[in-house]
Amino acid sequence: MNATPLKPSNAILIAGIVFAIFYFPVIGQLFYHEGQFTAARIVSSRVVIWGEVLLLYFYAASIEKNKLLLWADKKYNAGFYFASFGALYLLGIGAGIVSKAPALFGYHDDRTLLLRLIGIVATSWPMLILTAVTAGITEELIFRGYLVPRLEVLFKNKYMPVIISSLAFGLIHYRYHSLGEVIFATLFGVVFAIHYQWYRNIKILIITHACVDFVSLCIFKLALHYHLPIK
């Protein structure tokens, strides 16, 4: 199914896109200022991300006169979900491997803030699950579900939506001050944006994204429990 014809002007589209991209990098500074991570701040930041989805929903409905998701989800059989999950997960692992490339050129990434954050999240199962589920749902709805179709309408091609939405996704991970994390998130965004363009199904992206984060956090939790070195 093609994108729903848009009645609003390009200015309204651009305003929504800019809001979607810069909302959390700006608001998030309130929660991640100077790496002051606490359990309360982390939980509050999850609420703020859900707030962005809610605001985009109302913006789409009241200003754009459209749905949050312009592309209705296509229906597929179970085989599609299993195959897509496996392919996306493996490509996500590939993105993680590529993100280590700067080390080959002597660049030593500073993951101090990221490890401090994950260390707090991984100590509590409820927080771990909340973090993984929130990331899977909200980030896919915002960066793939909301942005990609609107960027495609605005630019009238399939390349700029992938580039812009992926760079924007990488941008929100800059708050960890980790180049590797930005590279990983950007490549992850490229893979998921292309999949969304090809198959128009946000559910599999949400499921896979949440599982990637959940498994990663579980591995970190086990490493902490058994006092294994974490790099």
Residue frames relative to the residue before (quaternion, step in Angstrom):
aa qw qx qy qz dx dy dz
M 1.0000 0.0000 0.0000 0.0000 0.00 0.00 0.00
N 0.4060 -0.7214 0.5083 0.2373 3.59 -0.87 0.91
A 0.6567 -0.5061 0.3758 0.4140 3.54 -1.27 0.34
T 0.5457 -0.6102 0.4652 0.3369 3.53 -1.10 0.73
P 0.5180 -0.6358 0.4588 0.3419 3.63 -0.87 0.86
L 0.2905 -0.7814 0.5344 0.1394 3.54 -0.87 0.99
K 0.3062 -0.7598 0.5496 0.1637 3.56 -0.89 0.95
P 0.6372 0.5604 -0.3614 0.3865 3.63 0.94 -0.70
S 0.5884 -0.5794 0.4359 0.3577 3.54 -1.26 0.43
N 0.6684 -0.4812 0.3751 0.4254 3.55 -1.30 0.24
A 0.5973 0.5801 -0.3608 0.4201 3.58 1.08 -0.67
I 0.6597 0.4910 -0.3019 0.4823 3.58 1.00 -0.82
L 0.6293 0.5277 -0.3259 0.4683 3.56 1.02 -0.78
I 0.6781 0.4980 -0.2875 0.4577 3.56 0.85 -1.02
A 0.6264 0.5409 -0.3399 0.4467 3.60 0.97 -0.80
G 0.6670 0.4939 -0.2983 0.4713 3.58 0.95 -0.85
I 0.6487 0.5228 -0.3079 0.4594 3.55 1.00 -0.86
V 0.6586 0.5020 -0.3039 0.4710 3.58 0.92 -0.93
F 0.6371 0.5230 -0.3263 0.4628 3.58 0.96 -0.84
A 0.6693 0.5139 -0.3028 0.4430 3.59 0.87 -0.96
I 0.6943 0.4909 -0.2739 0.4493 3.57 0.99 -0.84
F 0.8150 0.3276 -0.1366 0.4581 3.57 0.80 -1.02
Y 0.4141 0.7318 -0.4656 0.2762 3.60 1.23 -0.15
F 0.7854 0.3547 -0.2144 0.4596 3.58 0.52 -1.10
P 0.5973 0.5454 -0.3939 0.4366 3.67 0.95 -0.57
V 0.6934 0.4500 -0.2753 0.4909 3.59 1.07 -0.71
I 0.7169 0.4347 -0.2552 0.4815 3.58 0.73 -1.08
G 0.6208 0.5922 -0.3358 0.3888 3.55 1.05 -0.79
Q 0.5500 0.6227 -0.3939 0.3931 3.58 1.19 -0.48
L 0.5841 0.5859 -0.3656 0.4266 3.55 1.19 -0.51
F 0.7449 0.3988 -0.2044 0.4944 3.56 1.16 -0.68
Y 0.7750 0.3257 -0.1656 0.5156 3.58 1.13 -0.59
H 0.2789 0.7926 -0.5011 0.2069 3.56 1.24 0.38
E 0.8560 -0.0591 -0.0182 0.5132 3.55 -0.75 1.19
G 0.6276 -0.5967 0.3307 0.3751 3.56 1.09 0.70
Q 0.3626 0.7404 -0.4900 0.2832 3.57 1.15 0.55
F 0.0495 0.8375 -0.5376 0.0844 3.56 0.40 1.25
T 0.0911 0.7357 -0.6686 0.0590 3.52 -1.04 0.90
A 0.6587 -0.5036 0.3669 0.4219 3.56 -1.23 0.39
A 0.6546 0.5239 -0.3151 0.4448 3.59 0.96 -0.88
R 0.6528 0.5096 -0.3129 0.4651 3.59 0.98 -0.82
I 0.6554 0.5193 -0.3155 0.4486 3.56 0.96 -0.84
V 0.6553 0.4945 -0.3076 0.4810 3.58 0.93 -0.89
S 0.6473 0.5190 -0.3192 0.4579 3.60 0.96 -0.86
S 0.6458 0.5217 -0.3262 0.4520 3.58 1.00 -0.77
R 0.6078 0.5362 -0.3566 0.4647 3.60 1.10 -0.62
V 0.6306 0.5259 -0.3261 0.4683 3.57 1.03 -0.80
V 0.6399 0.5334 -0.3180 0.4527 3.58 1.01 -0.83
I 0.6426 0.5102 -0.3297 0.4670 3.60 1.01 -0.77
W 0.6310 0.5032 -0.3324 0.4880 3.59 0.99 -0.76
G 0.6116 0.5619 -0.3417 0.4398 3.57 1.10 -0.68
E 0.6174 0.5415 -0.3475 0.4526 3.58 1.07 -0.70
V 0.6352 0.5193 -0.3316 0.4657 3.59 0.96 -0.82
L 0.6573 0.5132 -0.3076 0.4582 3.57 0.95 -0.89
L 0.6664 0.4974 -0.3019 0.4662 3.58 0.93 -0.86
L 0.6468 0.5033 -0.3195 0.4758 3.59 1.01 -0.76
Y 0.6011 0.5554 -0.3523 0.4540 3.58 1.08 -0.71
F 0.7073 0.4466 -0.2639 0.4803 3.58 0.85 -0.96
Y 0.6103 0.5388 -0.3530 0.4610 3.60 1.08 -0.64
A 0.6585 0.5041 -0.3049 0.4683 3.57 0.94 -0.91
A 0.7076 0.4771 -0.2683 0.4470 3.57 0.89 -0.94
S 0.7894 0.3660 -0.1805 0.4586 3.58 0.82 -0.97
I 0.7562 0.3615 -0.2022 0.5065 3.61 1.00 -0.75
E 0.7409 0.3807 -0.2192 0.5080 3.57 0.84 -0.99
K 0.2516 -0.7668 0.5297 0.2608 3.56 1.17 -0.69
N 0.5714 0.5492 -0.3862 0.4719 3.54 1.01 0.91
K 0.5763 -0.5383 0.4691 0.3975 3.52 -1.35 0.00
L 0.6381 -0.5078 0.4034 0.4150 3.55 -1.26 0.38
L 0.7588 0.2432 -0.1281 0.5905 3.56 0.98 -0.94
L 0.3037 -0.7811 0.5189 0.1685 3.56 -0.43 1.21
W 0.7238 0.3841 -0.2291 0.5254 3.56 1.10 -0.67
A 0.3493 -0.7164 0.5653 0.2125 3.56 -0.73 1.07
D 0.5292 -0.6479 0.4461 0.3181 3.58 -0.98 0.85
K 0.3489 -0.7095 0.5715 0.2195 3.55 -0.90 0.94
K 0.3956 -0.7200 0.5233 0.2264 3.56 -1.11 0.69
Y 0.0348 -0.7893 0.6127 -0.0192 3.54 -0.99 0.92
N 0.5414 -0.5985 0.4669 0.3614 3.56 -1.28 0.26
A 0.7340 -0.4379 0.2937 0.4281 3.55 -1.32 0.17
G 0.5939 0.5924 -0.3599 0.4084 3.57 1.08 -0.70
F 0.6179 0.5483 -0.3377 0.4511 3.57 1.04 -0.77
Y 0.6853 0.4925 -0.2963 0.4471 3.57 0.86 -0.93
F 0.6556 0.4999 -0.3160 0.4695 3.59 0.96 -0.80
A 0.6788 0.4913 -0.2905 0.4620 3.59 0.89 -0.94
S 0.6720 0.4945 -0.2985 0.4634 3.57 0.93 -0.91
F 0.6267 0.5381 -0.3361 0.4525 3.56 0.98 -0.84
G 0.6804 0.4950 -0.2914 0.4550 3.58 0.86 -0.97
A 0.6785 0.4932 -0.2913 0.4599 3.57 0.90 -0.95
L 0.6772 0.4897 -0.2963 0.4624 3.58 0.88 -0.93
Y 0.6476 0.5207 -0.3253 0.4513 3.57 0.98 -0.82
L 0.6693 0.4967 -0.2977 0.4654 3.57 0.93 -0.90
L 0.6498 0.4976 -0.3138 0.4814 3.57 1.02 -0.78
G 0.6044 0.5454 -0.3485 0.4645 3.57 1.15 -0.60
I 0.6267 0.5134 -0.3232 0.4892 3.57 1.07 -0.77
G 0.6285 0.5382 -0.3216 0.4604 3.56 1.05 -0.81
A 0.6360 0.5204 -0.3235 0.4691 3.57 1.02 -0.81
G 0.6361 0.5351 -0.3193 0.4550 3.56 1.06 -0.77
I 0.6444 0.5135 -0.3142 0.4714 3.57 1.05 -0.79
V 0.6623 0.5067 -0.3021 0.4620 3.58 0.92 -0.92
S 0.6230 0.5696 -0.3421 0.4127 3.59 1.05 -0.74
K 0.6226 0.5341 -0.3394 0.4604 3.59 1.27 -0.29
A 0.3990 0.7680 -0.4369 0.2450 3.60 1.29 -0.17
P 0.6180 0.5592 -0.3790 0.4022 3.68 0.85 -0.74
A 0.5933 0.5826 -0.3675 0.4165 3.60 1.11 -0.61
L 0.6055 0.5721 -0.3485 0.4298 3.58 1.15 -0.62
F 0.7256 0.3920 -0.2233 0.5196 3.56 1.23 -0.50
G 0.6532 -0.5728 0.2890 0.4022 3.53 1.26 0.49
Y 0.5118 0.6294 -0.4382 0.3871 3.58 1.24 0.18
H 0.1857 -0.7905 0.5781 0.0799 3.56 -0.72 1.08
D 0.3103 -0.7889 0.5089 0.1495 3.53 -0.35 1.30
D 0.3099 -0.7332 0.5760 0.1862 3.55 -1.05 0.80
R 0.0348 -0.8275 0.5595 -0.0331 3.57 -0.32 1.28
T 0.2548 0.8166 -0.4883 0.1726 3.55 1.26 0.35
L 0.7027 0.4655 -0.2726 0.4640 3.58 0.77 -1.04
L 0.6512 0.5262 -0.3118 0.4492 3.55 0.96 -0.91
L 0.6877 0.4756 -0.2857 0.4683 3.58 0.87 -0.92
R 0.6132 0.5384 -0.3495 0.4604 3.58 1.10 -0.65
L 0.6535 0.5133 -0.3032 0.4663 3.56 0.98 -0.88
I 0.6890 0.4764 -0.2826 0.4674 3.56 0.81 -1.03
G 0.6037 0.5775 -0.3514 0.4225 3.56 1.08 -0.72
I 0.6632 0.4775 -0.2993 0.4925 3.59 1.06 -0.74
V 0.6583 0.5229 -0.3061 0.4467 3.57 0.92 -0.93
A 0.7157 0.4927 -0.2567 0.4233 3.57 0.88 -0.99
T 0.5814 0.5976 -0.3862 0.3945 3.61 1.18 -0.22
S 0.7724 0.2804 -0.1443 0.5513 3.60 1.19 -0.37
W 0.4474 -0.7061 0.4806 0.2652 3.58 -0.75 1.04
P 0.6477 0.5091 -0.3467 0.4485 3.65 0.85 -0.76
M 0.6794 0.4758 -0.2972 0.4729 3.59 0.96 -0.85
L 0.6112 0.5511 -0.3419 0.4536 3.56 1.08 -0.75
I 0.6849 0.4746 -0.2778 0.4780 3.57 0.87 -0.97
L 0.6330 0.5349 -0.3249 0.4557 3.58 0.98 -0.87
T 0.6639 0.5171 -0.2999 0.4492 3.57 0.94 -0.91
A 0.6903 0.4825 -0.2799 0.4609 3.58 0.88 -0.98
V 0.6830 0.4828 -0.2877 0.4665 3.59 0.88 -0.93
T 0.6458 0.5220 -0.3216 0.4549 3.58 0.95 -0.85
A 0.6584 0.5029 -0.3087 0.4674 3.57 0.90 -0.90
G 0.6691 0.5214 -0.3065 0.4319 3.56 0.86 -0.95
I 0.7360 0.4235 -0.2412 0.4699 3.57 0.83 -0.95
T 0.7532 0.4312 -0.2470 0.4309 3.57 0.58 -1.15
E 0.6893 0.4846 -0.3016 0.4462 3.60 0.86 -0.89
E 0.6506 0.4875 -0.3282 0.4810 3.59 1.04 -0.62
L 0.6413 0.5178 -0.3304 0.4598 3.60 0.97 -0.77
I 0.7096 0.4559 -0.2623 0.4688 3.58 0.97 -0.87
F 0.8152 0.3427 -0.1597 0.4386 3.57 0.51 -1.21
R 0.7264 0.3083 -0.2402 0.5653 3.58 1.16 -0.35
G 0.7353 0.4604 -0.2606 0.4235 3.60 0.59 -1.11
Y 0.7534 0.3658 -0.2091 0.5048 3.58 0.87 -0.93
L 0.7570 0.4505 -0.2372 0.4096 3.58 0.66 -1.10
V 0.6864 0.5350 -0.3201 0.3743 3.58 0.66 -1.07
P 0.6964 0.4551 -0.3121 0.4588 3.67 0.72 -0.86
R 0.6750 0.4940 -0.3041 0.4559 3.61 0.96 -0.79
L 0.6333 0.5074 -0.3269 0.4844 3.57 1.05 -0.70
E 0.6264 0.5335 -0.3322 0.4611 3.58 1.09 -0.70
V 0.6462 0.4970 -0.3131 0.4872 3.57 1.02 -0.76
L 0.6771 0.5132 -0.2894 0.4410 3.57 0.93 -0.93
F 0.7832 0.3323 -0.1693 0.4974 3.60 0.84 -0.97
K 0.2854 -0.7969 0.4858 0.2178 3.57 1.29 -0.33
N 0.6858 0.3449 -0.3416 0.5423 3.55 0.97 0.93
K 0.5364 -0.6659 0.4315 0.2873 3.57 -1.25 0.30
Y 0.6015 0.6074 -0.3523 0.3810 3.58 1.23 -0.20
M 0.6796 0.5054 -0.2959 0.4418 3.58 0.83 -0.97
P 0.6180 0.5396 -0.3707 0.4353 3.65 0.95 -0.66
V 0.6525 0.5061 -0.3101 0.4711 3.57 1.01 -0.83
I 0.6776 0.5037 -0.2916 0.4497 3.57 0.87 -0.99
I 0.7215 0.4552 -0.2626 0.4509 3.58 0.73 -1.05
S 0.6821 0.4814 -0.3062 0.4574 3.61 0.83 -0.92
S 0.6593 0.5105 -0.3096 0.4569 3.59 1.04 -0.73
L 0.6492 0.4930 -0.3136 0.4870 3.57 1.01 -0.80
A 0.6294 0.5254 -0.3302 0.4676 3.58 1.05 -0.75
F 0.6400 0.5166 -0.3157 0.4732 3.57 1.03 -0.81
G 0.6405 0.5044 -0.3176 0.4842 3.57 1.05 -0.75
L 0.6107 0.5922 -0.3372 0.4032 3.57 1.06 -0.83
I 0.6832 0.4908 -0.3125 0.4412 3.60 0.85 -0.86
H 0.6618 0.4890 -0.3121 0.4749 3.60 1.21 -0.36
Y 0.4631 0.6763 -0.4490 0.3558 3.58 1.27 0.00
R 0.5279 0.6535 -0.4041 0.3618 3.58 1.21 -0.45
Y 0.6380 0.5202 -0.3340 0.4591 3.60 1.21 -0.36
H 0.3491 -0.7622 0.4700 0.2762 3.59 1.34 -0.17
S 0.5348 0.5985 -0.4043 0.4385 3.56 1.13 0.71
L 0.3839 -0.7373 0.5110 0.2188 3.58 -0.55 1.19
G 0.6319 0.5497 -0.3294 0.4359 3.57 0.98 -0.82
E 0.6576 0.5061 -0.3073 0.4658 3.57 0.98 -0.83
V 0.6334 0.5199 -0.3283 0.4697 3.60 1.04 -0.75
I 0.6519 0.5068 -0.3124 0.4696 3.59 0.95 -0.88
F 0.6553 0.5137 -0.3136 0.4565 3.56 0.90 -0.93
A 0.6864 0.4901 -0.2896 0.4525 3.60 0.81 -1.01
T 0.6435 0.5246 -0.3252 0.4527 3.60 1.01 -0.78
L 0.6804 0.4714 -0.2857 0.4829 3.59 0.90 -0.91
F 0.5953 0.5524 -0.3341 0.4784 3.55 1.09 -0.79
G 0.6674 0.5119 -0.2873 0.4583 3.57 0.96 -0.90
V 0.6166 0.5450 -0.3402 0.4550 3.58 1.04 -0.76
V 0.6734 0.5039 -0.2903 0.4565 3.57 0.84 -1.02
F 0.7143 0.4576 -0.2628 0.4596 3.58 0.83 -0.97
A 0.6298 0.5286 -0.3381 0.4578 3.60 1.04 -0.69
I 0.6555 0.4999 -0.3110 0.4730 3.59 0.95 -0.86
H 0.6346 0.5234 -0.3303 0.4629 3.57 0.97 -0.85
Y 0.6616 0.5073 -0.3121 0.4556 3.59 0.95 -0.84
Q 0.6312 0.5226 -0.3286 0.4696 3.59 1.05 -0.72
W 0.7028 0.4810 -0.2717 0.4482 3.56 0.91 -0.91
Y 0.8419 0.2528 -0.0768 0.4705 3.55 0.77 -1.04
R 0.2638 -0.8105 0.4939 0.1717 3.62 1.25 -0.18
N 0.5475 0.5729 -0.4258 0.4367 3.58 0.79 1.00
I 0.2276 -0.8130 0.5260 0.1026 3.57 -0.36 1.26
K 0.5612 0.6428 -0.3873 0.3493 3.59 1.13 -0.58
I 0.6854 0.4792 -0.3008 0.4583 3.58 0.84 -0.92
L 0.6183 0.5349 -0.3464 0.4600 3.59 1.10 -0.61
I 0.6447 0.5187 -0.3117 0.4671 3.57 0.99 -0.86
I 0.6655 0.5119 -0.2981 0.4541 3.57 0.88 -0.98
T 0.6980 0.4745 -0.2795 0.4579 3.58 0.82 -1.00
H 0.6449 0.5272 -0.3196 0.4516 3.57 0.93 -0.91
A 0.6664 0.4952 -0.3037 0.4673 3.59 0.87 -0.91
C 0.6642 0.5045 -0.3054 0.4594 3.59 0.98 -0.82
V 0.6130 0.5452 -0.3448 0.4561 3.60 1.01 -0.79
D 0.6956 0.4630 -0.2730 0.4766 3.56 0.86 -0.97
F 0.6450 0.5334 -0.3238 0.4412 3.58 0.96 -0.87
V 0.6810 0.4793 -0.2932 0.4696 3.60 0.84 -0.96
S 0.6419 0.5280 -0.3262 0.4504 3.60 0.95 -0.84
L 0.6788 0.4822 -0.2855 0.4745 3.56 0.95 -0.88
C 0.6256 0.5316 -0.3348 0.4626 3.59 1.08 -0.70
I 0.6302 0.5229 -0.3275 0.4713 3.59 1.01 -0.80
F 0.6474 0.5083 -0.3111 0.4752 3.56 0.99 -0.86
K 0.6378 0.5337 -0.3220 0.4524 3.58 1.00 -0.85
L 0.6548 0.5018 -0.3066 0.4748 3.58 0.98 -0.85
A 0.6355 0.5322 -0.3270 0.4538 3.56 1.01 -0.83
L 0.6465 0.5053 -0.3171 0.4755 3.57 1.02 -0.79
H 0.6586 0.5344 -0.3094 0.4300 3.57 0.94 -0.92
Y 0.7689 0.3353 -0.1733 0.5160 3.57 0.97 -0.88
H 0.4491 -0.7291 0.4232 0.2960 3.57 1.31 0.31
L 0.2886 0.7566 -0.5281 0.2557 3.56 0.96 0.89
P 0.5562 -0.6105 0.4348 0.3590 3.60 -1.09 0.60
I 0.1370 -0.7849 0.6024 0.0466 3.56 -0.97 0.90
K 0.0672 -0.8046 0.5900 0.0022 3.55 -0.77 1.07
